[in-house]
Amino acid sequence: QVQLVESGGGLVQAGGSLRLSCAASGRTFNAMGWFRQAPGKEREFVASIRWGNGNTRYADSVKDRFTISRDNAKNTAYLQMNSLNPEDTAVYYCAGRTVAAVIYNYWGQGTQVTVSS
């Protein structure tokens, strides 16, 4: 059974930091990504990382504040979020993309991140 389990969400004040983790089990992925969905808005891309070469991509809104990384041995991806602001409040989802897939085909349940002003 394939599982992606997020952790690390919570409530933080503006300017603070949080680190999200996504532990994958059941298979390996070609890439993993983080997405977020704020109330009343569509889900949006945040960051992604290629599992093999470590190449990363970021949404413009989080560039220079968020850092995605992975631990191959633990099959875990991380999202370090610094300088958080209230606009970062959302449910954050981890997603995995297998080698043959063109879209992210496995998703976690999500973890709530709330940034207070």
Helices and strands as residue ranges (DSSP letters): E 3-7, E 10-13, E 18-25, E 31-37, E 44-50, E 56-58, E 66-71, E 76-81, G 86-88, E 90-97, E 106-107, E 111-116
